[in-house]
Amino acid sequence: MIMVTGANGQLASLTLAELDEREVPALGGSRTPTSAQRHLDFDDPATLDLTGVSTLLLVSAGYAEDDQVIARHRTLLDAAGRDGVAHVIYTSLTSAGDHLGFALAHRATEQMIKTSGLAWTILRNGLYAELFGALLAWTPDGLESAFGTGALSVVPRADLAAAAAVVASEPTAHVGKVYDLVGDPITAGDIADRLGVAHRTIGLGEYRSRLLGNADLLPFQPPMLASIATSVRHGFLNNTRPDLVRLLDRPLTDPLTVAADAAAAMRPGTH
């Protein structure tokens, strides 16, 4: 049986839908499970029941500080070894993102998986097209960001979910593989052009000040978001690789359309 963690999250729920469409039996695990899911709380080891699971798709529990994320993943991997899981698939971060503010927990988890004694596959996911669009800010004159003219190789979540479903459906064909799942590079200016508005670049200092002044952000989030901005601005995340197209065996979903739709949804007065 396949289990997908974080079942009610956006990537995991899309992956479960993909598996269902392929008629591949899979079970969701969640800290807030529905009646059809298994209770799985990484912070409560007593809930980590992986009996009957042969393939574990570990969707990163990255919404926390590094030490907490790594501890969560280590606890789950210990449970996987105890309960007889054969193969772990992990949704990690694109290889070009090693310098990002949230890369360490991903790379530490990869190391833990590779030394766990379990068969493994690493999916190094590019940043979401939906995220890129949502990080642009609306002004009366159009869009603004700290991304400058830098390009980002974004991927729609649906394509990453489809790739995860491909691997989970036939894990033995992907043992010991690291896939770099990135799409086509686009810029903030491209998104603005698609929406027919102007794009204005702000400085990284101004962007960081805005992030630090945002009471809705958790303490670890401003440096994380600032690292994305400077990495895009200075051309460190515009890499391309064929892995995603090869796994899906189809053209990729247009990332510019997805990113532009996400930006448009954030426009004041849209809702």
C-alpha positions as CSV (number, residue, x, y, z in Angstrom):
1,M,0.0,0.0,0.0
2,I,1.1,3.6,-0.7
3,M,0.8,6.2,2.0
4,V,1.0,9.9,1.2
5,T,1.8,12.2,4.2
6,G,0.3,15.7,4.7
7,A,-2.8,14.4,2.9
8,N,-4.8,17.6,3.3
9,G,-2.1,19.8,2.0
10,Q,-2.2,21.1,-1.6
11,L,0.6,18.9,-3.1
12,A,-0.4,15.7,-1.2
13,S,-4.1,16.0,-2.0
14,L,-3.3,16.5,-5.7
15,T,-1.0,13.5,-5.6
16,L,-3.7,11.4,-4.0
17,A,-6.1,12.5,-6.7
18,E,-3.6,11.5,-9.4
19,L,-3.1,8.1,-7.9
20,D,-6.9,7.6,-7.7
21,E,-7.2,8.6,-11.3
22,R,-4.6,6.0,-12.2
23,E,-6.6,3.5,-10.1
24,V,-3.6,3.0,-7.8
25,P,-4.7,2.3,-4.2
26,A,-3.3,4.9,-1.8
27,L,-4.0,6.1,1.8
28,G,-3.6,9.6,3.1
29,G,-2.0,10.3,6.4
30,S,-2.7,13.6,8.3
31,R,-2.6,15.2,11.7
32,T,-6.2,16.2,11.0
33,P,-7.5,13.1,9.2
34,T,-10.8,12.6,7.5
35,S,-12.6,9.3,8.0
36,A,-10.8,7.8,5.0
37,Q,-7.3,8.8,6.2
38,R,-4.9,7.6,8.9
39,H,-4.0,9.8,11.8
40,L,-0.3,10.7,11.4
41,D,1.1,13.5,13.5
42,F,4.9,13.8,13.2
43,D,5.1,15.6,16.6
44,D,3.4,12.7,18.3
45,P,5.3,9.4,17.7
46,A,2.5,7.4,19.2
47,T,0.3,8.2,16.1
48,L,2.9,7.0,13.6
49,D,1.4,3.7,12.5
50,L,2.8,2.7,9.1
51,T,1.8,-1.0,9.3
52,G,0.8,-2.3,5.9
53,V,2.5,0.6,4.1
54,S,5.0,-0.6,1.5
55,T,5.7,2.8,-0.2
56,L,5.8,6.0,1.9
57,L,5.5,9.3,0.0
58,L,6.9,11.7,2.5
59,V,5.7,15.2,1.6
60,S,8.1,17.5,3.4
61,A,6.8,18.9,6.7
62,G,8.7,22.1,6.0
63,Y,6.5,24.6,7.7
64,A,8.7,25.1,10.7
65,E,12.3,25.8,11.9
66,D,15.0,23.5,10.6
67,D,15.4,21.6,13.8
68,Q,11.7,20.8,14.1
69,V,11.4,19.8,10.5
70,I,14.4,17.5,10.7
71,A,13.2,15.9,14.0
72,R,9.8,15.3,12.4
73,H,11.3,13.6,9.4
74,R,13.7,11.5,11.6
75,T,10.8,10.3,13.7
76,L,8.8,9.3,10.7
77,L,11.7,7.5,9.1
78,D,12.3,5.6,12.4
79,A,8.6,4.5,12.3
80,A,9.0,3.5,8.7
81,G,11.9,1.2,9.5
82,R,10.1,-0.3,12.5
83,D,6.9,-1.0,10.6
84,G,8.4,-2.6,7.5
85,V,8.1,0.2,4.9
86,A,10.1,-0.9,1.9
87,H,10.5,2.4,-0.1
88,V,10.5,6.1,0.8
89,I,9.8,8.8,-1.8
90,Y,10.7,12.3,-0.5
91,T,9.6,15.7,-2.0
92,S,12.7,17.7,-1.6
93,L,14.0,21.0,-3.1
94,T,15.6,21.6,-6.5
95,S,19.3,21.2,-6.7
96,A,19.8,24.8,-7.6
97,G,18.3,25.8,-4.3
98,D,21.1,24.7,-2.0
99,H,21.7,28.3,-0.9
100,L,18.0,29.0,-0.1
101,G,17.1,29.7,3.5
102,F,15.1,26.5,3.8
103,A,17.4,24.1,1.9
104,L,19.2,22.7,5.0
105,A,16.3,20.7,6.3
106,H,15.7,19.2,2.9
107,R,19.3,18.1,2.4
108,A,19.5,16.7,6.0
109,T,16.4,14.7,5.3
110,E,17.9,13.4,2.1
111,Q,21.0,12.2,4.0
112,M,18.8,10.5,6.6
113,I,16.8,8.7,4.0
114,K,19.9,7.5,2.1
115,T,21.3,6.0,5.3
116,S,18.0,4.6,6.6
117,G,18.4,1.2,5.0
118,L,15.2,1.7,3.0
119,A,14.9,1.9,-0.8
120,W,14.5,5.5,-1.7
121,T,13.7,8.1,-4.4
122,I,14.3,11.8,-4.1
123,L,12.1,14.3,-6.0
124,R,13.9,17.6,-5.9
125,N,10.9,19.8,-6.7
126,G,11.2,23.3,-8.2
127,L,9.4,26.2,-6.6
128,Y,5.7,26.3,-7.3
129,A,4.4,28.5,-10.1
130,E,1.5,29.4,-7.8
131,L,4.0,30.7,-5.2
132,F,5.8,32.9,-7.6
133,G,2.6,34.6,-8.7
134,A,1.4,35.0,-5.1
135,L,4.7,36.7,-4.0
136,L,4.1,39.6,-6.4
137,A,2.5,42.6,-4.7
138,W,-0.2,44.7,-6.2
139,T,0.0,48.5,-6.3
140,P,-2.3,51.0,-8.0
141,D,0.2,51.0,-10.9
142,G,0.5,47.3,-11.4
143,L,2.8,44.7,-9.8
144,E,6.0,45.1,-7.8
145,S,8.6,42.7,-6.4
146,A,12.2,42.3,-5.4
147,F,12.8,39.7,-8.1
148,G,14.1,42.2,-10.6
149,T,14.6,40.8,-14.1
150,G,15.7,37.4,-12.8
151,A,14.0,34.2,-14.0
152,L,12.7,31.4,-11.9
153,S,12.2,27.8,-13.2
154,V,8.8,27.3,-11.6
155,V,6.5,24.3,-11.8
156,P,2.7,24.0,-11.3
157,R,1.9,21.9,-8.3
158,A,-0.3,19.6,-10.5
159,D,2.8,18.6,-12.6
160,L,4.8,17.8,-9.4
161,A,1.9,15.8,-8.1
162,A,1.6,13.9,-11.3
163,A,5.4,13.1,-11.2
164,A,5.1,11.9,-7.6
165,A,2.2,9.6,-8.6
166,V,4.2,8.2,-11.5
167,V,7.1,7.3,-9.1
168,A,4.8,5.9,-6.3
169,S,2.9,3.8,-8.8
170,E,6.0,1.9,-9.7
171,P,8.7,2.6,-7.1
172,T,11.1,-0.2,-8.0
173,A,11.7,1.5,-11.3
174,H,13.0,4.5,-9.5
175,V,15.1,3.1,-6.7
176,G,18.2,5.2,-5.9
177,K,17.2,8.0,-8.3
178,V,17.3,11.7,-7.6
179,Y,15.1,13.7,-10.0
180,D,15.4,17.5,-10.5
181,L,11.9,18.5,-11.3
182,V,12.0,22.1,-12.6
183,G,10.0,23.8,-15.4
184,D,10.7,26.6,-17.8
185,P,12.1,29.9,-16.5
186,I,9.8,32.9,-16.3
187,T,10.2,36.4,-14.8
188,A,8.0,38.7,-12.8
189,G,8.0,40.9,-15.9
190,D,6.5,38.0,-17.9
191,I,3.7,37.7,-15.4
192,A,3.0,41.4,-15.5
193,D,3.0,41.4,-19.3
194,R,0.6,38.4,-19.3
195,L,-1.8,40.4,-17.1
196,G,-1.3,43.6,-19.0
197,V,0.2,45.7,-16.2
198,A,3.5,47.2,-15.3
199,H,6.1,45.6,-13.0
200,R,8.3,47.7,-10.7
201,T,11.4,46.4,-8.9
202,I,12.0,47.3,-5.3
203,G,15.3,46.8,-3.4
204,L,16.0,43.8,-1.3
205,G,16.4,46.0,1.8
206,E,12.9,47.4,1.3
207,Y,11.5,43.9,0.7
208,R,13.1,42.6,3.9
209,S,11.8,45.5,5.9
210,R,8.3,44.8,4.7
211,L,8.6,41.1,5.5
212,L,9.9,41.8,9.0
213,G,7.0,44.2,9.6
214,N,4.4,41.7,8.5
215,A,2.8,40.3,11.7
216,D,1.2,37.5,9.8
217,L,4.6,35.9,9.1
218,L,6.2,33.4,11.4
219,P,9.8,34.2,12.5
220,F,11.5,31.8,10.1
221,Q,9.5,33.1,7.1
222,P,11.1,36.5,6.3
223,P,14.6,35.1,5.8
224,M,13.2,32.3,3.8
225,L,11.2,34.6,1.5
226,A,14.2,37.1,1.2
227,S,16.4,34.2,0.1
228,I,14.0,33.4,-2.7
229,A,14.0,37.0,-3.9
230,T,17.7,37.4,-4.0
231,S,18.3,34.0,-5.6
232,V,15.8,34.8,-8.4
233,R,17.1,38.4,-8.8
234,H,20.7,37.2,-9.2
235,G,20.0,34.3,-11.5
236,F,20.5,31.3,-9.3
237,L,17.2,29.5,-9.9
238,N,16.8,29.5,-13.6
239,N,18.1,26.1,-14.3
240,T,16.4,23.7,-16.6
241,R,16.4,19.9,-16.6
242,P,14.6,17.2,-18.6
243,D,13.6,15.0,-15.7
244,L,10.0,16.2,-15.3
245,V,9.1,15.9,-18.9
246,R,10.6,12.4,-19.0
247,L,8.7,11.2,-15.9
248,L,5.4,12.7,-17.2
249,D,5.9,11.7,-20.8
250,R,3.9,14.7,-21.8
251,P,4.4,18.5,-22.2
252,L,4.5,20.4,-19.0
253,T,1.6,22.7,-17.9
254,D,2.4,26.3,-18.9
255,P,4.0,27.8,-15.8
256,L,3.4,31.3,-16.9
257,T,-0.4,30.8,-17.1
258,V,-0.5,29.3,-13.6
259,A,1.7,32.0,-12.1
260,A,-0.3,34.7,-13.7
261,D,-3.6,33.2,-12.5
262,A,-2.1,33.1,-9.0
263,A,-1.1,36.8,-9.2
264,A,-4.5,37.8,-10.6
265,A,-6.2,36.0,-7.8
266,M,-4.4,38.2,-5.3
267,R,-5.5,41.5,-7.0
268,P,-7.4,43.7,-4.6
269,G,-11.1,43.6,-5.3
270,T,-10.9,40.1,-6.9
271,H,-12.8,38.5,-4.1
